[in-house]
């Protein structure tokens, strides 16, 4: 894996970047940070930050036209922009520590001439002098300030300039009119800032505005001479000082600073502020005197501190780990290239804790998709053989069952093709066989529909096993092709989403859009008032979303929409084993979105909520007037899948199907209800328990205590199973069972 393969997922993320107002500021002042200091009464710290950006605080506070105000996001709440100029002027009154800073660094070789002692030239000179370069400023006038000398507040500006130069050594040669640059041949670099209408030494036509260079190496130019406004002139002096420093050190004029990264187009990069309350502009009690300290602090408090953290605030995974997108991209790369024991593997848990629901991308203003980054990391791990197989072992086994013994596909009886084919997915029938049987009865009688019983491949995709996923896609494509390329009827939005990923050429239609107008359904809601929980995969499936609501409302139920939609119920990504505590947090939150019962149209959502004791029905329960069934055990799910296949093959196609058998099938178990619930949560099936016992009885080892309790185990390629039981006649009374990833061997 290369670093750019992970950072490409987050390169558009602007979390941590300047706010829109700062992009508009010529000085790129971090306005968020500045106003935060002001609102907390940290006037000296605020002054330091302001001075470091603006160079001459009094000049800027008085004369800046406030372009930031035109890009203040406070207006999104219907309020006026932050009164930056009034706050800046208050800063000059209330900051006490204004003494210019002196940096204890040794003098540097290199002499720079600055032609022009106006704001542009002074800015460049001050910044170079702070770096301990030898700077000489030439001006034909008798003092500094340029055109500001004519301003009625020049005494204030003069005081500011004097203050800022107090801690540096700069030679000023006033009353000196430089006629030719040849007079400055002894200098290593020259900055020409002679003001509007000033001499350009014939170089203005060659001026390059990006680096402020000219056709003569080492000669730079800027300020009003180049038609720069005042604030841009001061800011350019600061920026060109860095370019000049780089030129002296390397002989090349290149960008050596971050100013070039401030794309003005980003001024329009606004974010949503759904929780922001209106906050009117603070009016000073004495307009002539400006803000008091408390008024300025209150006005600064109106700042929304604009920074995009929508995904981190809204996603349980991101908010739990508190890692920003850019950091996650770098750590995903580091994990993939780490070599134990040196590597930290700091992203493994996060990588396998993602629901792959797409919520982060859906709320990101620039479509950054953290889910795809983590999915890429899963796939890379699988391809390199560094995956943690145990995290997805159960679901991959279930997928193999559903695309193997549980699979069946055919066009309608006596036909080679059909216009439609019902694809119920592997979980719908596992939850309720009636859902599949009744749906297909309607589709086969009212439409030209064949049948494909299989899995969409989500378990392989979520595990990152792209080889298995793609091989399964090829098999499904072949089945679809053999059936005459029918349009698929999807009952599951996740299935539809997976087909869009792996087989986009196959068109689909929602089962619910066909059922809603069917004369064969008589919808009855088990609850008088419900909330509909839309699965995350249906975020863009408006066809299914609307059809489900039509069915529920036709049943006479009052529908109350949830305030939060588009998030996963917790099942997605099969994160339950990788991060059970996060899984519990997510499922609890989703179940608590409404006190009303839910109607869902995803079997996985239904299982999640029913397992938490949430009143919940599948929309097919409503459509077919069925009573919602309890959550099926793992073993029941498999039996339901095989029963559907057996019944449909026999009733519709006249074919017999006999499920395979295992030598341990005849073992009789007694599992208490509470333990059964726990075993299902641990993803341990009855068959797993029976096989463990059978293998132990067939030459394996087991341990028996004095009370007759037996502990036996079975080691597989991935997990070790342990079963604790007592014999009661021919029945195994199970008291516990568990698994772990450790392996052990018995040595003679």
Buried (B, 14 or more C-beta within 10 A) or exposed (E): BEBEBBBBBBEEBBBEBBBBBBBBBBBBBBBBBBBBBBBEBBBBBBBBBBBBBBBBBBBBBBBBEBBBBEBBBBBBBEBBBBBBBBBBBBBBEBBEEBEBEEEEEEEEEBBBBBBBBBBBBBBBBBBBBBBBBBBBBBBBBEBBBBBBBEBEEBEBBBEBBEBBBEBBEBEBEEEBEBEEBEBBEEBBBBBBBBBBEBBBBEBBEEBEEEBBBBEBEBBBBBBBBBEBBBBBBBBBBBBBBBBBBBBBEEEEBEBBBEBEEBEEEBBEBBBEEEEBEEBEEBEBEEEEEBBBEEBBBBBBBBBBEBEBBBBBEBBBBBBBBEBBBBBBBBBBBBBBEBEEEEEEBBBBBBBBBBBBBBBBBBBBBEEBBBBBBBBBBBBBBBBEEBBBBBBBBBBBBBBBBBBEBBBBBBBBEEEEBBEBBBBBBBBBBBBBBBBBBBBBBBBBEBBBBBBBBBBBBBBBBBBBBBEBBBBBBEBBBEBBEEBBBBBBBBBBBBBBBBBBEBBEEBEBBBBBBBBBEBEEBEBBBBBEEBBBBBBBBBBBBEBBBEBBBBBBBBBEBEBEEBEEBBBBBBBBBBBBBBBEEBBEBBBEBBBEBBEBBBBBBBBBBBBBBBBBEBBBBBBBBBBBEBEBBEBBBBBBBBBBBBBBBBBBBEEBBEEEBEBEEEEBEEBEBEBEEEBBBBBBEBBBBBBBBBBBBBBBEEEBEBEEEEEEBBBBBBBBEBBBBBBBBBEEEEEBBBBEBBBEEEEEEEEE
